[in-house]
Amino acid sequence: MVLGGIGQFFPTIGVQNVIVGVYVIIFGLEFQIPPQVARYASFMFSFVGRGVFYLFVGCIIMGDNWWKYAAGTLIALVGAGYVALEFVPSIEPPANMRDADAGWGAEQV
């Protein structure tokens, strides 16, 4: 996702490209989500929610150059994989998808 975000700055730099590029780079870093953000982004703690988010990001990355289509397709395929994992009962969510405080709106795992 970070490379797809960087690709948004080339070949031309416009306001839309900068906004999308920065958005994708920030969410591509996969940092530990702070509790304040976890309260409003609880969709990131389920396979379906994270998968749909990756499908969305993959679609907004796709653009007018082949590297944008390659990065977007790869991220969209990862999103489809996350959605598919929701329907495999033997797969446990990884540690970064478990909400420690299980506050408002958080899905318990």
Backbone torsions as a table, in degrees:
resi	resn	phi	psi	omega
1	MET	NA	-35.2	-179.8
2	VAL	-64.3	-43.7	178.4
3	LEU	-64.1	-37.2	175.8
4	GLY	-64.3	-36.2	176.8
5	GLY	-68.3	-40.0	176.8
6	ILE	-64.9	-37.0	178.8
7	GLY	-63.3	-19.4	178.5
8	GLN	-67.9	-21.4	-178.3
9	PHE	-82.7	-8.2	-176.7
10	PHE	-120.1	148.6	-1.9
11	PRO	-83.0	-16.0	178.8
12	THR	-122.3	148.0	177.6
13	ILE	-106.6	117.8	176.9
14	GLY	-130.1	172.4	-178.4
15	VAL	-61.0	-45.5	-179.5
16	GLN	-63.4	-42.3	180.0
17	ASN	-63.8	-38.8	179.5
18	VAL	-67.2	-44.4	-179.5
19	ILE	-62.9	-49.1	179.8
20	VAL	-64.9	-41.8	-179.9
21	GLY	-61.0	-46.8	179.7
22	VAL	-65.8	-41.5	177.8
23	TYR	-58.2	-47.6	-177.2
24	VAL	-69.7	-39.1	179.0
25	ILE	-64.2	-44.8	-178.8
26	ILE	-61.9	-45.7	-178.6
27	PHE	-78.5	-15.3	177.7
28	GLY	-80.7	-10.8	-177.9
29	LEU	-75.9	-18.1	178.0
30	GLU	51.4	49.3	176.9
31	PHE	-77.9	166.9	176.0
32	GLN	-68.3	126.7	-175.0
33	ILE	-77.2	124.3	177.5
34	PRO	-63.9	153.8	-178.1
35	PRO	-57.9	-33.8	-179.9
36	GLN	-65.3	-39.9	179.5
37	VAL	-74.1	-36.4	-179.1
38	ALA	-60.0	-28.7	-179.9
39	ARG	-65.3	-35.9	-176.2
40	TYR	-102.9	-8.8	179.2
41	ALA	-120.5	44.6	-176.6
42	SER	-66.5	-16.0	177.1
43	PHE	-63.4	-21.3	180.0
44	MET	-74.8	-5.5	-178.4
45	PHE	-103.2	17.0	172.2
46	SER	-134.0	153.2	-179.3
47	PHE	-62.2	-41.1	-178.7
48	VAL	-67.2	-45.3	-179.9
49	GLY	-61.4	-46.1	179.4
50	ARG	-67.8	-37.0	178.9
51	GLY	-64.2	-44.2	178.4
52	VAL	-65.9	-37.4	176.5
53	PHE	-61.6	-45.3	178.5
54	TYR	-66.0	-36.7	174.8
55	LEU	-61.5	-42.0	178.0
56	PHE	-62.3	-48.3	-179.7
57	VAL	-63.3	-41.3	177.9
58	GLY	-60.0	-37.8	179.8
59	CYS	-72.0	-36.1	-179.8
60	ILE	-76.9	-19.8	177.2
61	ILE	-75.4	-34.5	-177.3
62	MET	-57.0	134.3	-175.8
63	GLY	-150.3	-144.7	-171.0
64	ASP	-90.3	-0.4	-179.7
65	ASN	-122.1	157.3	-175.1
66	TRP	-64.0	-34.4	-178.3
67	TRP	-70.8	-27.4	175.9
68	LYS	-71.4	-39.5	176.3
69	TYR	-66.5	-39.2	179.7
70	ALA	-64.3	-47.9	179.9
71	ALA	-65.0	-44.0	179.8
72	GLY	-63.6	-41.1	178.5
73	THR	-65.2	-42.2	179.6
74	LEU	-62.5	-44.7	179.6
75	ILE	-67.2	-38.8	177.7
76	ALA	-65.1	-36.9	176.7
77	LEU	-66.3	-38.1	175.1
78	VAL	-62.8	-40.9	177.2
79	GLY	-62.3	-42.2	177.4
80	ALA	-64.1	-35.5	176.4
81	GLY	-64.1	-41.3	176.9
82	TYR	-62.7	-42.2	178.5
83	VAL	-62.7	-41.0	179.2
84	ALA	-64.8	-35.5	179.8
85	LEU	-63.4	-24.9	178.2
86	GLU	-61.0	-28.6	-174.9
87	PHE	-97.7	9.8	175.0
88	VAL	-106.8	105.1	-172.4
89	PRO	-66.6	-22.1	-177.0
90	SER	-83.4	-4.6	-178.9
91	ILE	-92.0	123.2	176.1
92	GLU	-91.5	142.3	175.5
93	PRO	-64.3	143.8	177.9
94	PRO	-68.6	169.4	-175.0
95	ALA	-60.7	-35.3	-177.8
96	ASN	-75.9	-1.1	176.1
97	MET	-108.2	8.5	178.5
98	ARG	-102.9	127.8	-179.8
99	ASP	-87.4	122.2	-176.2
100	ALA	-70.2	-41.5	-174.6
101	ASP	-92.1	-15.7	178.3
102	ALA	48.5	49.9	-177.9
103	GLY	-78.0	-156.3	-176.5
104	TRP	-59.3	127.7	174.8
105	GLY	78.6	-2.0	-177.6
106	ALA	-84.6	137.3	179.0
107	GLU	-82.7	129.2	179.2
108	GLN	-83.1	137.2	-178.1
109	VAL	-112.9	NA	NA
